[in-house]
Each structure stands twice: as structure tokens, then as C-alpha cells.
Amino acid sequence: MPDQAAWLLLPVETKAREFHAKLLVAAIAVERGYRVVLGEQNAMVRQIDHLPRGLYIDKSIASSKTEHFQRLLRRFGQLGAVLLSVEDVLDRRAHIALIVHHQDRRQA
């Protein structure tokens, strides 16, 4: 890692299902030189202006998260997504309008 360690932002939506896995990811990231913020998803999005710029890792792009991603886009200036396949997107209930909106912004 460079002198200035990168930040990894790990939101937890459902503690019972996600917390231990995200904690493991956070521990590995810290061992590899990252700084990590691990917290409740809604609280992190509400406080996004006070969090460091970094890599925000979310597990989905559902329509219910449109406002979250709009706030993240305003804060970080860019968004990215890793999608395995169209079937993966459909299976995970991704909100297609978010994908199209992001692609439209990139082409502008």
C-alpha cells in the first residue's frame, strides 16, 4: 500500500446475516494495509459527508437503494459496479434504472 492507506467502507444492512463476514473482510483488509469503516448501512449513508473518501462496497443495487447511491455519487463523484451476468443482476433484484443512469452519465 502507498504511504496514504486507502479506505474501505463496509456497510452492514442485516447484522445477523452480514456482520461476521464483513468483519472478516475488514480484518483481512487491515492486515493488508487498508483503513476500514464498518458500520450500519443507513447510518453510514446519512453520515457519508463525514466519512473518508474510499471504496464503498455494497452487496446490491436494488431500487430501494436509489437514494443511497445518489448520495454516494454526490460524495465520491463516481460509482462502479461489478456484475457477473445479466442473470446475476436479475436474480439479485438489481434496479435496472440505476445501471442505465450510471451508463448514461459515463457516456455524457
HELIX and SHEET records of a PDB file:
HELIX    1   1 LYS A   15  GLU A   31  1                                  17    
HELIX    2   2 GLN A   41  ARG A   46  1                                   6    
HELIX    3   3 ILE A   48  HIS A   50  5                                   3    
HELIX    4   4 SER A   63  LYS A   65  5                                   3    
HELIX    5   5 THR A   66  PHE A   76  1                                  11    
HELIX    6   6 VAL A   86  ASP A   91  1                                   6    
HELIX    7   7 ILE A   96  GLN A  107  1                                  12    
SHEET    1   A 3 ARG A  35  GLU A  40  0                                        
SHEET    2   A 3 TRP A   7  VAL A  12  1                                        
SHEET    3   A 3 LEU A  55  TYR A  56  1                                        
END                                                                             
